[in-house]
Amino acid sequence: QVRLVESGGGLVQSGDSLRLSCVASRSVLNIEIMGWYRQAPGKQRELVGNFFVNGVTNVIDAVEGRFTISRETATNTFFLQMNNLRPEDTAVYYCQTQSGLSIDWGQGTQVTVSS
């Protein structure tokens, strides 16, 4: 089991940037999949993007070109860099790790984008 602690959310204006961080309780070097999800009010939780153990990343079309996912092994942290934020990006953002049969979630951090 991996304990995940998120930070970096907040209230920003349209066009601003935020970087979310997710610190893991163990090395992220061998975690198979590190992902970011979000849940907007009244909607289901959706995948934002993944960082795979081989370094490959992907994000959903809605954030392509604006959001990127990265990893910093020295601090056991992975990040979601969010640029050019839009009001429709408002949601609670969660980090998640998948390793073997284990799936673990962070506590969530609120991102609110005003127009």
ZAKOLSE-234013 format. One record per residue: residue number from 1; x, y, z of N, C-alpha, C, O, CB in turn; residue in one letter. Coordinates in nm, 4 decimals, padded with zeros to 6 digits, always signed. Glycine has a CB too. Example, Ala and Ser with C-alpha at 12.3 -4.5 7.8 and 13.67 -1.06 7.14 Angstrom:
2
+-----+----------+----------+----------+----------+----------+----------+----------+----------+----------+----------+----------+----------+----------+----------+----------+------+
|  nr |      n.u |      n.v |      n.w |     ca.u |     ca.v |     ca.w |      c.u |      c.v |      c.w |      o.u |      o.v |      o.w |     cb.u |     cb.v |     cb.w | rest |
+-----+----------+----------+----------+----------+----------+----------+----------+----------+----------+----------+----------+----------+----------+----------+----------+------+
|   1 | +01.3190 | -00.5690 | +00.7800 | +01.2300 | -00.4500 | +00.7800 | +01.3200 | -00.3300 | +00.7800 | +01.4236 | -00.3319 | +00.8465 | +01.1308 | -00.4473 | +00.9046 |    A |
|   2 | +01.2850 | -00.2250 | +00.7080 | +01.3670 | -00.1060 | +00.7140 | +01.2900 | +00.0030 | +00.7870 | +01.3409 | +00.1138 | +00.8039 | +01.4084 | -00.0598 | +00.5725 |    S |
+-----+----------+----------+----------+----------+----------+----------+----------+----------+----------+----------+----------+----------+----------+----------+----------+------+
END
This chain:
115
+-----+----------+----------+----------+----------+----------+----------+----------+----------+----------+----------+----------+----------+----------+----------+----------+------+
|  nr |      n.u |      n.v |      n.w |     ca.u |     ca.v |     ca.w |      c.u |      c.v |      c.w |      o.u |      o.v |      o.w |     cb.u |     cb.v |     cb.w | rest |
+-----+----------+----------+----------+----------+----------+----------+----------+----------+----------+----------+----------+----------+----------+----------+----------+------+
|   1 | +00.0846 | -00.1189 | +00.0000 | +00.0000 | +00.0000 | +00.0000 | +00.0883 | +00.1240 | +00.0000 | +00.1921 | +00.1284 | +00.0661 | -00.0958 | +00.0005 | +00.1223 |    Q |
|   2 | +00.0450 | +00.2245 | -00.0754 | +00.1183 | +00.3500 | -00.0857 | +00.0315 | +00.4612 | -00.0299 | -00.0844 | +00.4759 | -00.0687 | +00.1593 | +00.3799 | -00.2328 |    V |
|   3 | +00.0878 | +00.5397 | +00.0618 | +00.0161 | +00.6557 | +00.1130 | +00.0510 | +00.7752 | +00.0247 | +00.1681 | +00.8001 | -00.0043 | +00.0516 | +00.6834 | +00.2633 |    R |
|   4 | -00.0512 | +00.8485 | -00.0173 | -00.0332 | +00.9595 | -00.1099 | -00.0857 | +01.0875 | -00.0467 | -00.1968 | +01.0903 | +00.0062 | -00.1045 | +00.9318 | -00.2440 |    L |
|   5 | -00.0062 | +01.1924 | -00.0522 | -00.0453 | +01.3221 | +00.0040 | -00.0342 | +01.4276 | -00.1050 | +00.0728 | +01.4500 | -00.1616 | +00.0433 | +01.3600 | +00.1273 |    V |
|   6 | -00.1474 | +01.4920 | -00.1332 | -00.1530 | +01.5900 | -00.2406 | -00.1448 | +01.7322 | -00.1857 | -00.1769 | +01.7593 | -00.0700 | -00.2809 | +01.5721 | -00.3220 |    E |
|   7 | -00.1012 | +01.8203 | -00.2727 | -00.1029 | +01.9621 | -00.2404 | -00.1022 | +02.0431 | -00.3694 | -00.0775 | +01.9896 | -00.4775 | +00.0176 | +02.0001 | -00.1509 |    S |
|   8 | -00.1297 | +02.1724 | -00.3568 | -00.1156 | +02.2615 | -00.4714 | -00.2433 | +02.3173 | -00.5294 | -00.2378 | +02.4015 | -00.6190 | -00.0457 | +02.1919 | -00.5761 |    G |
|   9 | -00.3584 | +02.2733 | -00.4813 | -00.4830 | +02.3276 | -00.5337 | -00.5061 | +02.4703 | -00.4875 | -00.4314 | +02.5242 | -00.4059 | -00.5993 | +02.2408 | -00.4920 |    G |
|  10 | -00.6115 | +02.5304 | -00.5417 | -00.6436 | +02.6661 | -00.5018 | -00.7455 | +02.7300 | -00.5927 | -00.8034 | +02.6654 | -00.6800 | -00.5200 | +02.7494 | -00.4987 |    G |
|  11 | -00.7666 | +02.8597 | -00.5701 | -00.8583 | +02.9396 | -00.6503 | -00.7757 | +03.0280 | -00.7433 | -00.6927 | +03.1066 | -00.6975 | -00.9531 | +03.0255 | -00.5600 |    L |
|  12 | -00.7985 | +03.0153 | -00.8721 | -00.7242 | +03.0939 | -00.9700 | -00.8208 | +03.1498 | -01.0739 | -00.9388 | +03.1150 | -01.0764 | -00.6141 | +03.0084 | -01.0379 |    V |
|  13 | -00.7684 | +03.2367 | -01.1591 | -00.8489 | +03.2922 | -01.2669 | -00.8225 | +03.2188 | -01.3974 | -00.7194 | +03.1538 | -01.4145 | -00.8204 | +03.4413 | -01.2834 |    Q |
|  14 | -00.9153 | +03.2301 | -01.4865 | -00.9007 | +03.1686 | -01.6178 | -00.7696 | +03.2150 | -01.6822 | -00.7375 | +03.3338 | -01.6826 | -01.0219 | +03.2034 | -01.7084 |    S |
|  15 | -00.6948 | +03.1184 | -01.7366 | -00.5662 | +03.1475 | -01.7985 | -00.4466 | +03.1294 | -01.7069 | -00.3328 | +03.1267 | -01.7539 | -00.5668 | +03.2856 | -01.8495 |    G |
|  16 | -00.4700 | +03.1172 | -01.5781 | -00.3611 | +03.0984 | -01.4827 | -00.3090 | +02.9547 | -01.4850 | -00.3625 | +02.8681 | -01.5543 | -00.4076 | +03.1350 | -01.3417 |    D |
|  17 | -00.2037 | +02.9323 | -01.4076 | -00.1418 | +02.7993 | -01.3971 | -00.1386 | +02.7538 | -01.2512 | -00.1358 | +02.8348 | -01.1585 | +00.0018 | +02.8008 | -01.4560 |    S |
|  18 | -00.1391 | +02.6230 | -01.2343 | -00.1208 | +02.5603 | -01.1039 | -00.0391 | +02.4338 | -01.1237 | -00.0424 | +02.3722 | -01.2303 | -00.2579 | +02.5290 | -01.0355 |    L |
|  19 | +00.0342 | +02.3958 | -01.0196 | +00.1031 | +02.2675 | -01.0218 | +00.0603 | +02.1885 | -00.8995 | +00.0817 | +02.2313 | -00.7860 | +00.2577 | +02.2860 | -01.0254 |    R |
|  20 | +00.0007 | +02.0744 | -00.9228 | -00.0367 | +01.9846 | -00.8155 | +00.0765 | +01.8855 | -00.7909 | +00.1418 | +01.8387 | -00.8840 | -00.1681 | +01.9110 | -00.8486 |    L |
|  21 | +00.0979 | +01.8549 | -00.6635 | +00.2003 | +01.7592 | -00.6246 | +00.1367 | +01.6420 | -00.5510 | +00.0365 | +01.6576 | -00.4811 | +00.3074 | +01.8267 | -00.5368 |    S |
|  22 | +00.1956 | +01.5263 | -00.5676 | +00.1500 | +01.4063 | -00.4975 | +00.2742 | +01.3347 | -00.4455 | +00.3522 | +01.2793 | -00.5229 | +00.0641 | +01.3124 | -00.5915 |    C |
|  23 | +00.2913 | +01.3366 | -00.3140 | +00.4078 | +01.2739 | -00.2526 | +00.3694 | +01.1337 | -00.2064 | +00.2708 | +01.1156 | -00.1349 | +00.4614 | +01.3592 | -00.1336 |    V |
|  24 | +00.4480 | +01.0355 | -00.2478 | +00.4231 | +00.8960 | -00.2135 | +00.5067 | +00.8557 | -00.0933 | +00.6128 | +00.9125 | -00.0673 | +00.4534 | +00.8044 | -00.3329 |    A |
|  25 | +00.4568 | +00.7563 | -00.0203 | +00.5252 | +00.7113 | +00.1010 | +00.6414 | +00.6172 | +00.0712 | +00.7143 | +00.5771 | +00.1619 | +00.4270 | +00.6425 | +00.1931 |    S |
|  26 | +00.6584 | +00.5821 | -00.0564 | +00.7723 | +00.4999 | -00.0953 | +00.8211 | +00.5442 | -00.2320 | +00.7611 | +00.6311 | -00.2952 | +00.7352 | +00.3495 | -00.0963 |    R |
|  27 | +00.9281 | +00.4853 | -00.2762 | +00.9850 | +00.5208 | -00.4052 | +00.8829 | +00.5072 | -00.5185 | +00.8079 | +00.4098 | -00.5258 | +01.1063 | +00.4339 | -00.4339 |    S |
|  28 | +00.8824 | +00.6066 | -00.6054 | +00.7925 | +00.6020 | -00.7212 | +00.8588 | +00.5391 | -00.8418 | +00.7973 | +00.5270 | -00.9478 | +00.7449 | +00.7414 | -00.7565 |    V |
|  29 | +00.9838 | +00.4990 | -00.8264 | +01.0605 | +00.4507 | -00.9409 | +00.9965 | +00.3292 | -01.0067 | +01.0011 | +00.3146 | -01.1289 | +01.2012 | +00.4168 | -00.8981 |    L |
|  30 | +00.9374 | +00.2429 | -00.9266 | +00.8836 | +00.1179 | -00.9814 | +00.7312 | +00.1101 | -00.9759 | +00.6736 | +00.0037 | -00.9988 | +00.9420 | +00.0007 | -00.9070 |    N |
|  31 | +00.6667 | +00.2208 | -00.9461 | +00.5195 | +00.2196 | -00.9471 | +00.4742 | +00.2135 | -01.0919 | +00.5154 | +00.2957 | -01.1738 | +00.4593 | +00.3462 | -00.8742 |    I |
|  32 | +00.3911 | +00.1182 | -01.1230 | +00.3561 | +00.0896 | -01.2618 | +00.2813 | +00.2047 | -01.3291 | +00.3134 | +00.2431 | -01.4415 | +00.2723 | -00.0358 | -01.2683 |    E |
|  33 | +00.1838 | +00.2582 | -01.2611 | +00.1052 | +00.3669 | -01.3180 | +00.0796 | +00.4718 | -01.2086 | +00.0344 | +00.4393 | -01.0987 | -00.0296 | +00.3134 | -01.3777 |    I |
|  34 | +00.1091 | +00.5959 | -01.2410 | +00.0743 | +00.7089 | -01.1533 | -00.0218 | +00.7964 | -01.2324 | +00.0095 | +00.8421 | -01.3423 | +00.2033 | +00.7908 | -01.1063 |    M |
|  35 | -00.1388 | +00.8189 | -01.1747 | -00.2402 | +00.8905 | -01.2490 | -00.3000 | +01.0064 | -01.1732 | -00.2914 | +01.0148 | -01.0507 | -00.3473 | +00.7979 | -01.2886 |    G |
|  36 | -00.3608 | +01.0955 | -01.2490 | -00.4391 | +01.2057 | -01.1943 | -00.5828 | +01.1927 | -01.2444 | -00.6076 | +01.1678 | -01.3624 | -00.3779 | +01.3439 | -01.2344 |    W |
|  37 | -00.6760 | +01.2102 | -01.1517 | -00.8182 | +01.2071 | -01.1819 | -00.8807 | +01.3365 | -01.1311 | -00.8209 | +01.4080 | -01.0507 | -00.8869 | +01.0823 | -01.1182 |    Y |
|  38 | -01.0010 | +01.3656 | -01.1783 | -01.0729 | +01.4808 | -01.1258 | -01.2226 | +01.4514 | -01.1206 | -01.2752 | +01.3707 | -01.1972 | -01.0454 | +01.6057 | -01.2116 |    R |
|  39 | -01.2885 | +01.5192 | -01.0281 | -01.4322 | +01.5035 | -01.0150 | -01.4953 | +01.6402 | -00.9960 | -01.4750 | +01.7069 | -00.8945 | -01.4675 | +01.4097 | -00.8974 |    Q |
|  40 | -01.5721 | +01.6803 | -01.0961 | -01.6432 | +01.8075 | -01.0901 | -01.7767 | +01.7876 | -01.0189 | -01.8268 | +01.6753 | -01.0123 | -01.6649 | +01.8657 | -01.2322 |    A |
|  41 | -01.8348 | +01.8945 | -00.9658 | -01.9628 | +01.8816 | -00.8950 | -02.0703 | +01.8184 | -00.9834 | -02.0933 | +01.8628 | -01.0959 | -02.0101 | +02.0186 | -00.8460 |    P |
|  42 | -02.1353 | +01.7149 | -00.9315 | -02.2426 | +01.6500 | -01.0039 | -02.1986 | +01.5579 | -01.1156 | -02.2817 | +01.5068 | -01.1907 | -02.3308 | +01.7513 | -01.0589 |    G |
|  43 | -02.0677 | +01.5362 | -01.1274 | -02.0169 | +01.4504 | -01.2352 | -01.9374 | +01.3346 | -01.1783 | -01.8968 | +01.3356 | -01.0621 | -01.9297 | +01.5311 | -01.3327 |    K |
|  44 | -01.9162 | +01.2352 | -01.2623 | -01.8357 | +01.1216 | -01.2212 | -01.6873 | +01.1562 | -01.2248 | -01.6446 | +01.2449 | -01.2987 | -01.8643 | +01.0011 | -01.3103 |    Q |
|  45 | -01.6103 | +01.0854 | -01.1443 | -01.4657 | +01.1034 | -01.1469 | -01.4135 | +01.0571 | -01.2827 | -01.4541 | +00.9528 | -01.3341 | -01.3968 | +01.0251 | -01.0305 |    R |
|  46 | -01.3232 | +01.1361 | -01.3396 | -01.2675 | +01.1018 | -01.4706 | -01.1157 | +01.1062 | -01.4659 | -01.0551 | +01.1798 | -01.3881 | -01.3204 | +01.1973 | -01.5793 |    E |
|  47 | -01.0568 | +01.0245 | -01.5523 | -00.9122 | +01.0231 | -01.5666 | -00.8665 | +01.1510 | -01.6365 | -00.9258 | +01.1933 | -01.7358 | -00.8659 | +00.8981 | -01.6451 |    L |
|  48 | -00.7604 | +01.2120 | -01.5835 | -00.6970 | +01.3256 | -01.6495 | -00.5758 | +01.2788 | -01.7295 | -00.5570 | +01.3200 | -01.8439 | -00.6556 | +01.4326 | -01.5462 |    V |
|  49 | -00.4945 | +01.1936 | -01.6700 | -00.3784 | +01.1422 | -01.7407 | -00.2986 | +01.0472 | -01.6556 | -00.3210 | +01.0347 | -01.5352 | -00.2910 | +01.2547 | -01.7865 |    G |
|  50 | -00.2044 | +00.9801 | -01.7201 | -00.1209 | +00.8804 | -01.6532 | +00.0261 | +00.9013 | -01.6829 | +00.0640 | +00.9552 | -01.7869 | -00.1620 | +00.7408 | -01.6948 |    N |
|  51 | +00.1079 | +00.8570 | -01.5886 | +00.2529 | +00.8466 | -01.6080 | +00.2862 | +00.6999 | -01.5846 | +00.2647 | +00.6472 | -01.4754 | +00.3351 | +00.9436 | -01.5097 |    F |
|  52 | +00.3389 | +00.6342 | -01.6875 | +00.3685 | +00.4924 | -01.6784 | +00.5138 | +00.4709 | -01.6361 | +00.5981 | +00.5594 | -01.6504 | +00.3406 | +00.4230 | -01.8124 |    F |
|  53 | +00.5407 | +00.3515 | -01.5838 | +00.6724 | +00.3233 | -01.5268 | +00.7837 | +00.3386 | -01.6303 | +00.8984 | +00.3645 | -01.5938 | +00.6751 | +00.1827 | -01.4685 |    V |
|  54 | +00.7517 | +00.3230 | -01.7579 | +00.8542 | +00.3364 | -01.8617 | +00.8732 | +00.4816 | -01.9072 | +00.9479 | +00.5091 | -02.0011 | +00.8179 | +00.2496 | -01.9814 |    N |
|  55 | +00.8039 | +00.5743 | -01.8388 | +00.8205 | +00.7152 | -01.8712 | +00.7196 | +00.7714 | -01.9698 | +00.7162 | +00.8920 | -01.9938 | +00.9549 | +00.7364 | -01.9248 |    G |
|  56 | +00.6383 | +00.6854 | -02.0261 | +00.5355 | +00.7315 | -02.1195 | +00.4236 | +00.8000 | -02.0419 | +00.3826 | +00.7536 | -01.9355 | +00.4795 | +00.6132 | -02.2037 |    V |
|  57 | +00.3750 | +00.9107 | -02.0965 | +00.2626 | +00.9803 | -02.0344 | +00.1515 | +00.9997 | -02.1367 | +00.1759 | +01.0009 | -02.2573 | +00.3074 | +01.1166 | -01.9762 |    T |
|  58 | +00.0316 | +01.0146 | -02.0877 | -00.0796 | +01.0536 | -02.1735 | -00.1794 | +01.1342 | -02.0928 | -00.1877 | +01.1209 | -01.9707 | -00.1475 | +00.9300 | -02.2364 |    N |
|  59 | -00.2554 | +01.2184 | -02.1623 | -00.3608 | +01.2969 | -02.0992 | -00.4831 | +01.2931 | -02.1889 | -00.4732 | +01.2606 | -02.3072 | -00.3149 | +01.4436 | -02.0730 |    V |
|  60 | -00.5969 | +01.3259 | -02.1333 | -00.7202 | +01.3244 | -02.2113 | -00.7214 | +01.4431 | -02.3071 | -00.6491 | +01.5409 | -02.2881 | -00.8443 | +01.3276 | -02.1186 |    I |
|  61 | -00.8044 | +01.4326 | -02.4095 | -00.8104 | +01.5354 | -02.5135 | -00.8447 | +01.6731 | -02.4554 | -00.7940 | +01.7748 | -02.5027 | -00.9135 | +01.4964 | -02.6197 |    D |
|  62 | -00.9298 | +01.6761 | -02.3542 | -00.9770 | +01.8040 | -02.2996 | -00.8653 | +01.8886 | -02.2398 | -00.8800 | +02.0101 | -02.2263 | -01.0819 | +01.7789 | -02.1944 |    A |
|  63 | -00.7532 | +01.8251 | -02.2037 | -00.6426 | +01.8996 | -02.1419 | -00.5157 | +01.8890 | -02.2234 | -00.4119 | +01.9408 | -02.1822 | -00.6168 | +01.8494 | -02.0008 |    V |
|  64 | -00.5211 | +01.8236 | -02.3377 | -00.4035 | +01.8081 | -02.4240 | -00.3463 | +01.9452 | -02.4594 | -00.4193 | +02.0360 | -02.4991 | -00.4397 | +01.7296 | -02.5528 |    E |
|  65 | -00.2151 | +01.9584 | -02.4445 | -00.1493 | +02.0853 | -02.4752 | -00.1503 | +02.1836 | -02.3594 | -00.0823 | +02.2860 | -02.3654 | -00.2145 | +02.1485 | -02.5937 |    G |
|  66 | -00.2257 | +02.1550 | -02.2546 | -00.2318 | +02.2460 | -02.1379 | -00.1786 | +02.1794 | -02.0107 | -00.1159 | +02.2460 | -01.9283 | -00.3768 | +02.2931 | -02.1146 |    R |
|  67 | -00.2023 | +02.0505 | -01.9938 | -00.1627 | +01.9775 | -01.8728 | -00.0505 | +01.8799 | -01.9061 | -00.0512 | +01.8180 | -02.0125 | -00.2837 | +01.9019 | -01.8112 |    F |
|  68 | +00.0449 | +01.8663 | -01.8163 | +00.1487 | +01.7660 | -01.8303 | +00.1722 | +01.6974 | -01.6960 | +00.1536 | +01.7565 | -01.5896 | +00.2792 | +01.8293 | -01.8831 |    T |
|  69 | +00.2134 | +01.5713 | -01.7040 | +00.2425 | +01.4912 | -01.5858 | +00.3909 | +01.4584 | -01.5848 | +00.4487 | +01.4221 | -01.6872 | +00.1565 | +01.3613 | -01.5829 |    I |
|  70 | +00.4516 | +01.4716 | -01.4678 | +00.5939 | +01.4407 | -01.4557 | +00.6198 | +01.3733 | -01.3223 | +00.5326 | +01.3658 | -01.2357 | +00.6800 | +01.5684 | -01.4698 |    S |
|  71 | +00.7420 | +01.3246 | -01.3084 | +00.7798 | +01.2495 | -01.1883 | +00.9164 | +01.2968 | -01.1407 | +01.0040 | +01.3278 | -01.2215 | +00.7813 | +01.0961 | -01.2160 |    R |
|  72 | +00.9336 | +01.3021 | -01.0107 | +01.0630 | +01.3358 | -00.9518 | +01.0982 | +01.2252 | -00.8538 | +01.0466 | +01.2214 | -00.7421 | +01.0604 | +01.4767 | -00.8810 |    E |
|  73 | +01.1858 | +01.1355 | -00.8958 | +01.2132 | +01.0167 | -00.8154 | +01.2866 | +01.0507 | -00.6853 | +01.2697 | +00.9812 | -00.5851 | +01.2950 | +00.9171 | -00.8963 |    T |
|  74 | +01.3672 | +01.1561 | -00.6860 | +01.4456 | +01.1893 | -00.5666 | +01.3566 | +01.2240 | -00.4470 | +01.3961 | +01.2045 | -00.3320 | +01.5392 | +01.3061 | -00.5965 |    A |
|  75 | +01.2378 | +01.2747 | -00.4743 | +01.1469 | +01.3149 | -00.3659 | +01.0207 | +01.2296 | -00.3613 | +00.9280 | +01.2605 | -00.2864 | +01.1086 | +01.4610 | -00.3816 |    T |
|  76 | +01.0163 | +01.1230 | -00.4403 | +00.8985 | +01.0338 | -00.4439 | +00.7709 | +01.1115 | -00.4769 | +00.6659 | +01.0882 | -00.4171 | +00.8817 | +00.9612 | -00.3086 |    N |
|  77 | +00.7812 | +01.2020 | -00.5706 | +00.6704 | +01.2919 | -00.6018 | +00.6356 | +01.2858 | -00.7497 | +00.7241 | +01.2749 | -00.8346 | +00.7050 | +01.4355 | -00.5617 |    T |
|  78 | +00.5063 | +01.2928 | -00.7805 | +00.4689 | +01.3192 | -00.9182 | +00.3753 | +01.4388 | -00.9222 | +00.3081 | +01.4724 | -00.8247 | +00.4029 | +01.1952 | -00.9827 |    F |
|  79 | +00.3738 | +01.5017 | -01.0396 | +00.3144 | +01.6337 | -01.0531 | +00.2119 | +01.6368 | -01.1664 | +00.2172 | +01.5584 | -01.2611 | +00.4229 | +01.7381 | -01.0773 |    F |
|  80 | +00.1195 | +01.7301 | -01.1523 | +00.0298 | +01.7658 | -01.2612 | +00.0447 | +01.9157 | -01.2827 | -00.0039 | +01.9962 | -01.2033 | -00.1199 | +01.7257 | -01.2301 |    L |
|  81 | +00.1124 | +01.9519 | -01.3907 | +00.1277 | +02.0920 | -01.4271 | +00.0087 | +02.1328 | -01.5121 | -00.0170 | +02.0725 | -01.6162 | +00.2614 | +02.1167 | -01.5026 |    Q |
|  82 | -00.0631 | +02.2336 | -01.4689 | -00.1847 | +02.2775 | -01.5384 | -00.1675 | +02.4220 | -01.5820 | -00.1569 | +02.5122 | -01.4990 | -00.3106 | +02.2621 | -01.4476 |    M |
|  83 | -00.1649 | +02.4429 | -01.7118 | -00.1506 | +02.5760 | -01.7698 | -00.2794 | +02.6172 | -01.8402 | -00.3622 | +02.5336 | -01.8764 | -00.0320 | +02.5800 | -01.8680 |    N |
|  84 | -00.2939 | +02.7482 | -01.8586 | -00.4104 | +02.8009 | -01.9300 | -00.5405 | +02.7393 | -01.8767 | -00.6220 | +02.6873 | -01.9529 | -00.3970 | +02.7739 | -02.0810 |    N |
|  85 | -00.5574 | +02.7463 | -01.7473 | -00.6746 | +02.6859 | -01.6841 | -00.8030 | +02.7530 | -01.7283 | -00.8070 | +02.8727 | -01.7566 | -00.6626 | +02.6928 | -01.5332 |    L |
|  86 | -00.9081 | +02.6722 | -01.7335 | -01.0396 | +02.7177 | -01.7758 | -01.1414 | +02.6881 | -01.6666 | -01.1181 | +02.6007 | -01.5831 | -01.0810 | +02.6506 | -01.9085 |    R |
|  87 | -01.2539 | +02.7592 | -01.6654 | -01.3566 | +02.7311 | -01.5630 | -01.4012 | +02.5848 | -01.5627 | -01.4340 | +02.5308 | -01.4571 | -01.4781 | +02.8206 | -01.5852 |    P |
|  88 | -01.4027 | +02.5209 | -01.6784 | -01.4456 | +02.3805 | -01.6841 | -01.3438 | +02.2845 | -01.6233 | -01.3717 | +02.1653 | -01.6098 | -01.4721 | +02.3408 | -01.8275 |    E |
|  89 | -01.2264 | +02.3349 | -01.5866 | -01.1286 | +02.2518 | -01.5157 | -01.1557 | +02.2476 | -01.3656 | -01.0886 | +02.1743 | -01.2929 | -00.9874 | +02.3038 | -01.5412 |    D |
|  90 | -01.2520 | +02.3245 | -01.3188 | -01.2857 | +02.3253 | -01.1773 | -01.3296 | +02.1867 | -01.1324 | -01.4207 | +02.1275 | -01.1904 | -01.3956 | +02.4280 | -01.1487 |    T |
|  91 | -01.2641 | +02.1356 | -01.0288 | -01.2917 | +02.0002 | -00.9802 | -01.2048 | +01.9724 | -00.8581 | -01.1147 | +02.0493 | -00.8245 | -01.2660 | +01.8941 | -01.0915 |    A |
|  92 | -01.2345 | +01.8606 | -00.7933 | -01.1410 | +01.8048 | -00.6953 | -01.0493 | +01.7099 | -00.7718 | -01.0953 | +01.6210 | -00.8433 | -01.2165 | +01.7303 | -00.5766 |    V |
|  93 | -00.9211 | +01.7300 | -00.7557 | -00.8214 | +01.6494 | -00.8266 | -00.7599 | +01.5472 | -00.7308 | -00.7235 | +01.5790 | -00.6175 | -00.7108 | +01.7398 | -00.8883 |    Y |
|  94 | -00.7496 | +01.4243 | -00.7797 | -00.6968 | +01.3136 | -00.7008 | -00.5784 | +01.2502 | -00.7724 | -00.5796 | +01.2353 | -00.8946 | -00.8062 | +01.2086 | -00.6742 |    Y |
|  95 | -00.4763 | +01.2129 | -00.6960 | -00.3712 | +01.1308 | -00.7537 | -00.3992 | +00.9851 | -00.7166 | -00.4656 | +00.9549 | -00.6173 | -00.2296 | +01.1763 | -00.7038 |    C |
|  96 | -00.3465 | +00.8975 | -00.7995 | -00.3684 | +00.7550 | -00.7807 | -00.2454 | +00.6790 | -00.8261 | -00.1790 | +00.7189 | -00.9218 | -00.4933 | +00.7074 | -00.8572 |    Q |
|  97 | -00.2149 | +00.5696 | -00.7577 | -00.1088 | +00.4811 | -00.8033 | -00.1640 | +00.3393 | -00.8178 | -00.2512 | +00.2957 | -00.7427 | +00.0114 | +00.4839 | -00.7053 |    T |
|  98 | -00.1099 | +00.2697 | -00.9166 | -00.1424 | +00.1297 | -00.9397 | -00.0111 | +00.0532 | -00.9467 | +00.0779 | +00.0850 | -01.0255 | -00.2274 | +00.1105 | -01.0707 |    Q |
|  99 | -00.0019 | -00.0500 | -00.8607 | +00.1197 | -00.1305 | -00.8604 | +00.0796 | -00.2710 | -00.8204 | +00.0375 | -00.2943 | -00.7072 | +00.2288 | -00.0719 | -00.7636 |    S |
| 100 | +00.0929 | -00.3663 | -00.9147 | +00.0414 | -00.4996 | -00.8908 | -00.1091 | -00.4941 | -00.8740 | -00.1793 | -00.4379 | -00.9581 | +00.1074 | -00.5624 | -00.7678 |    G |
| 101 | -00.1588 | -00.5515 | -00.7669 | -00.3026 | -00.5508 | -00.7389 | -00.3436 | -00.4325 | -00.6511 | -00.4608 | -00.4187 | -00.6162 | -00.3433 | -00.6812 | -00.6715 |    L |
| 102 | -00.2489 | -00.3487 | -00.6162 | -00.2752 | -00.2400 | -00.5226 | -00.3091 | -00.1117 | -00.5966 | -00.2363 | -00.0693 | -00.6863 | -00.1551 | -00.2178 | -00.4312 |    S |
| 103 | -00.4198 | -00.0509 | -00.5583 | -00.4598 | +00.0798 | -00.6099 | -00.4794 | +00.1715 | -00.4903 | -00.5556 | +00.1404 | -00.3988 | -00.5906 | +00.0707 | -00.6973 |    I |
| 104 | -00.4104 | +00.2842 | -00.4918 | -00.4156 | +00.3772 | -00.3798 | -00.4485 | +00.5175 | -00.4286 | -00.4119 | +00.5567 | -00.5394 | -00.2827 | +00.3771 | -00.3034 |    D |
| 105 | -00.5197 | +00.5936 | -00.3423 | -00.5657 | +00.7274 | -00.3779 | -00.5167 | +00.8311 | -00.2780 | -00.5003 | +00.8035 | -00.1592 | -00.7177 | +00.7307 | -00.3862 |    W |
| 106 | -00.4941 | +00.9498 | -00.3293 | -00.4724 | +01.0637 | -00.2428 | -00.6053 | +01.1157 | -00.1902 | -00.7116 | +01.0656 | -00.2266 | -00.3970 | +01.1740 | -00.3168 |    G |
| 107 | -00.5980 | +01.2170 | -00.1039 | -00.7177 | +01.2683 | -00.0373 | -00.7937 | +01.3687 | -00.1235 | -00.9085 | +01.4013 | -00.0935 | -00.6798 | +01.3326 | +00.0944 |    Q |
| 108 | -00.7321 | +01.4168 | -00.2278 | -00.7965 | +01.5134 | -00.3160 | -00.7609 | +01.6560 | -00.2803 | -00.7402 | +01.6894 | -00.1636 | -00.9457 | +01.4960 | -00.3119 |    G |
| 109 | -00.7542 | +01.7402 | -00.3833 | -00.7284 | +01.8814 | -00.3630 | -00.8185 | +01.9618 | -00.4570 | -00.8332 | +01.9270 | -00.5741 | -00.5782 | +01.9147 | -00.3869 |    T |
| 110 | -00.8775 | +02.0670 | -00.4066 | -00.9745 | +02.1443 | -00.4823 | -00.9044 | +02.2442 | -00.5735 | -00.8154 | +02.3181 | -00.5313 | -01.0705 | +02.2167 | -00.3879 |    Q |
| 111 | -00.9467 | +02.2444 | -00.6991 | -00.9029 | +02.3452 | -00.7951 | -01.0270 | +02.4187 | -00.8446 | -01.1199 | +02.3571 | -00.8969 | -00.8230 | +02.2808 | -00.9145 |    V |
| 112 | -01.0277 | +02.5494 | -00.8277 | -01.1402 | +02.6308 | -00.8715 | -01.0883 | +02.7396 | -00.9652 | -00.9979 | +02.8158 | -00.9309 | -01.2154 | +02.6928 | -00.7497 |    T |
| 113 | -01.1471 | +02.7449 | -01.0830 | -01.1049 | +02.8420 | -01.1844 | -01.2210 | +02.9376 | -01.2104 | -01.3285 | +02.8956 | -01.2533 | -01.0599 | +02.7705 | -01.3171 |    V |
| 114 | -01.1989 | +03.0643 | -01.1845 | -01.3029 | +03.1641 | -01.2078 | -01.2846 | +03.2269 | -01.3450 | -01.1729 | +03.2383 | -01.3954 | -01.3007 | +03.2725 | -01.0981 |    S |
| 115 | -01.3948 | +03.2670 | -01.4038 | -01.3900 | +03.3259 | -01.5388 | -01.3639 | +03.4754 | -01.5344 | -01.3569 | +03.5399 | -01.6390 | -01.5206 | +03.2991 | -01.6130 |    S |
+-----+----------+----------+----------+----------+----------+----------+----------+----------+----------+----------+----------+----------+----------+----------+----------+------+
END
